[in-house]
Amino acid sequence: MKKGTSLFTWTKHSEAKLKQYMLSESRVKRVIRNPLRVEKGIAPNTLASMQKAGSKKHPYEIWTMYVIENAKSRDEKLRPKTIKVISAWKYPGITQPGDPIPIPPDIFEEIIKSMKLQN
């Protein structure tokens, strides 16, 4: 798990994708805190946020999928909400609002596998 505030928790998958796409933890937090666009995620109860990046000649988008959840303490009282980062990726090009979220096939497969394991 990444160091930092208790507001964010990170899955092993998200940590691996940060390395793969050369994204920093702070960049992903910024995408969540100040998104250009927010869409419904592919997994139940998830959100996907996006920010544009790159240049005019070589634009890309940074996407992150996360879930907002309440964390329970030992005495079952609710603590403040936490944000669990599920995945993050770069998409080359620009997507249109309302289009399906552009998830790379490898990330999509891993998310589907993890959903099956939870059920």
C-alpha positions in Angstrom: 0.0 0.0 0.0 1.2 3.5 -0.8 2.2 5.9 1.9 0.2 9.1 2.3 -3.1 10.2 3.7 -5.7 7.8 5.1 -8.2 9.3 2.7 -6.8 7.2 -0.2 -6.2 3.5 -0.3 -4.5 1.8 -3.3 -5.0 -1.7 -4.7 -2.1 -3.7 -5.9 -3.4 -3.4 -9.4 -3.4 0.4 -9.2 0.1 0.4 -7.8 1.3 -1.7 -10.8 -0.5 0.6 -13.3 1.1 3.7 -11.8 4.5 2.1 -12.6 3.4 0.9 -16.0 2.1 4.3 -17.2 4.7 6.3 -15.3 2.1 8.1 -13.2 2.7 9.5 -9.8 0.4 9.0 -6.8 -0.1 12.8 -6.6 -1.1 13.0 -10.3 -3.8 10.4 -9.8 -5.0 12.2 -6.7 -5.2 15.4 -8.7 -7.3 13.6 -11.4 -9.7 12.5 -8.7 -9.9 15.9 -6.9 -10.1 18.1 -10.1 -11.5 16.0 -12.9 -12.4 17.5 -16.3 -15.0 14.8 -16.6 -16.5 12.1 -14.3 -18.3 9.0 -15.7 -19.8 5.9 -14.2 -17.2 3.1 -13.9 -17.6 -0.4 -15.4 -17.6 -2.1 -12.0 -20.5 -1.6 -9.7 -20.5 1.5 -7.5 -17.3 2.9 -9.2 -16.5 6.2 -10.8 -14.0 7.1 -13.5 -12.4 10.5 -13.6 -10.4 12.1 -16.5 -8.0 14.9 -17.1 -6.5 16.0 -20.4 -2.7 16.0 -20.7 0.0 16.2 -23.3 0.3 18.8 -26.0 -1.9 20.0 -28.9 0.1 17.8 -31.3 0.1 14.7 -29.0 -2.8 14.9 -26.6 -3.8 12.1 -24.2 -6.1 11.6 -21.3 -5.3 10.3 -17.8 -8.1 8.2 -16.4 -8.6 6.7 -12.9 -11.3 4.4 -11.6 -12.1 4.5 -7.9 -14.8 3.8 -5.4 -15.8 6.0 -2.4 -16.5 3.9 0.7 -17.0 4.3 4.4 -14.3 2.7 6.5 -15.3 1.1 9.8 -13.2 1.2 12.9 -13.0 -1.6 15.4 -15.9 -0.4 17.4 -18.1 -0.3 14.2 -18.4 3.5 14.1 -18.1 5.0 10.7 -14.9 7.0 10.0 -14.8 9.6 7.3 -15.1 8.4 3.7 -12.1 6.8 2.0 -11.3 6.7 -1.7 -10.1 3.3 -3.0 -8.2 3.7 -6.2 -8.8 0.7 -8.4 -6.9 1.5 -11.5 -5.3 4.3 -13.5 -4.2 4.5 -17.1 -3.3 6.8 -20.0 -5.5 6.9 -23.1 -3.8 8.2 -26.3 -6.1 10.7 -28.0 -9.3 12.4 -27.0 -12.7 10.8 -26.1 -16.1 12.3 -26.4 -18.3 12.9 -23.3 -20.8 10.1 -23.0 -18.8 7.6 -25.0 -17.9 4.3 -23.2 -14.8 4.7 -21.0 -11.7 3.8 -23.0 -10.3 1.0 -20.9 -7.3 -1.0 -22.2 -8.1 -4.7 -22.7 -5.6 -5.9 -20.1 -7.0 -3.6 -17.4 -10.6 -4.6 -18.3 -9.7 -8.3 -18.0 -8.0 -7.9 -14.6 -11.0 -5.9 -13.2 -13.4 -8.6 -14.4 -11.3 -11.3 -12.8 -11.1 -9.5 -9.5 -14.9 -8.9 -9.6 -15.5 -12.7 -10.1 -13.1 -13.5 -7.2 -15.1 -11.2 -4.9 -18.4 -12.9 -5.7 
